[in-house]
Amino acid sequence: MIPQIDFQKMVDGAPATRDAIARGAREVGFLTLANTPIRAAEVTDLVRLYRAFFHQADAAKAPVDMARTGANRGWGASKSEQVDPNANPDYKQVFDCGLPVSADHPMAALPVYAPNLWPAAPEGFQAAVEGYFTKARAVALALLGAIADAIGHDKGYFADKFDHPMALLRANFYPPRPDWAGEKDFGIAAHTDYGCLTLLATDGQAGLEVEMRDGTWAPVAVEPGVFVINFGEMLEMWSAGGVKATLHRVTGGPQERISIPMFFNPNFDANVAPACTDQVIRAGDHLSRRYAETYVHMKTA
């Protein structure tokens, strides 16, 4: 079972909540999180704006097509990603934005800090997305401190590596599963997230499935304002296995679905190797390699 966490009880340090976070981190790789500073109405309004964007004709979205960039910024058309090389490219559209650094920053030229691309419509899109992104990062940072504490580290064990985070806010648009789809066709195929921590909002539609430790797939659905939390490869590595990255997928169903994951990743030059080793693994090197393996427009022959 995926533990359910109350954000305010987490902030207050409730022992039962700490234990539930530890169980989710060590044994499941997933949590659900309620009662955060991000309210249901804000998520619903954001979903509405993303839906309006995705429902536009492709020609209207083309000016912000990430395929013409060397980064994951802007709109990604259906089948622009392939998370599982043994499955077909993922049947979904995406919109990505990140957290650029100033033009004079030493890492400004890196794709993970690239400028964002914003569409002309719908009205208010950029302001709403940026406002939500700011709040989501604050929630994720607080959660990361609680996770560190729950698995036996100081609350600041991870936090000092996030002053220039490689954070990425995404919207996924999953159309209804088409009649032609076969066993290798998914909204997004089975994968573990690449980075540190993922904070996922949804429109309330079912679709996400998580692989449990016995090999079965469990559906996970939450209402707007409740978040699904999962942990990525980077955090599993960084915590020396104290946190588990877990396979998950979206097969797709008869109704369209929008989900909004915020991938919270540390600074590019953060060393995410376990503290008990002398190894150096830069967070940006790991993330850049995994992006290059996934985004069709970034793959090399």
ABEGO torsion letter per residue (X at the ends): XBBBBBAAAAAAGBAAAAAAAAAAAAAAGBBBBBGBABBAAAAAAAAAAAAAAAABBAAAAAAABAAABABBBEBBBBGABBABAABBBBBBBBBBBBBBBBAABAAAABAAABBBBBBAOBBGAAAAAAAAAAAAAAAAAAAAAAAAAAAGBBAAAAAAAAABBBBBBBBBBBBBBBAABBAABBABBBBBBABABBBBBBAGBBGBBBBBAAGBBBBBBBBBGBBBBBBBAAAAAAAGGABBBBBBBBAEBABBBBBBBBBBBBBAABBABBAABABBBBAAAAAAAAAAAABAAABBX
